[in-house]
Amino acid sequence: MGLKKKKKLYEGKAKILYSTDNSYTVIQHFKDEATAFNAKKKETIEGKGVLNNFLSEFFMLRLNSINIPTHFIKRLNMREQLVEKCEIIPLEVVVRNIASGSLSKRLGIEEGTRLPRPLVEFYYKDDSLNDPLVTESQISTFEWASESELGEIFEIALRTNDFLCGLLLAVELTLVDFKIEIGRSHRSEGEKLVIADEISPDTCRLWDSNTKRRLDKDVFRLNKGSIAVAYTEVANRFDLLPKNVKRVIE
């Protein structure tokens, strides 16, 4: 398996993708940039990329272990992962357990209200349109995903939610909501849908189960402290960071 980092394929707000010697894999590099409100607010947070690399590795490995497929192969170093190359479906898949953020604003539901059941929403990935909320009918009409893929995406999203809720509750964290991206993998026989991108406090709302203190990117969005401190606390609850990494972040 070729691991040599080659050409830059894509640079987003939080990550850079590089090609490798293997046409089926790419290297995903985690940046220190923090952005909010579609990059209208941005800042460099030292150590953020390291934290999200370790946290996303942890969550992806746990999902792989219960047969929820992800693009994750292995962590290469403090900031980079080897991941499977896949075709990203242009949707952000959001699962909500508790009202917060845009849901509260859109529907006037008090933040912190627990929903009767998990709510799955889809947003079309287009920064120029501010990632608009879209319906299943629109997704099918514009052929962003087929009806059978939508059914599979629902199953992946809800299974992921069930698993992450339990995993986080064990360390007294409440999963308010989270966002995943889904990719079409072409490596195995036939096409397979996998969770791509990352799972980290950048893509999840995490509250301390006892105090409701935010330990996610809302800390940055709402100017409530340091996300490096918040993300480090999440990592430490799972004892993820080696001593040398802790020193770098501290």
Summary of the structure (lengths in Angstrom):
residues: 250
radius of gyration: 17.6
end to end distance: 34.8
largest distance: 51.3
contacts: 762
relative contact order: 0.16
helix: 32%
strand: 33%
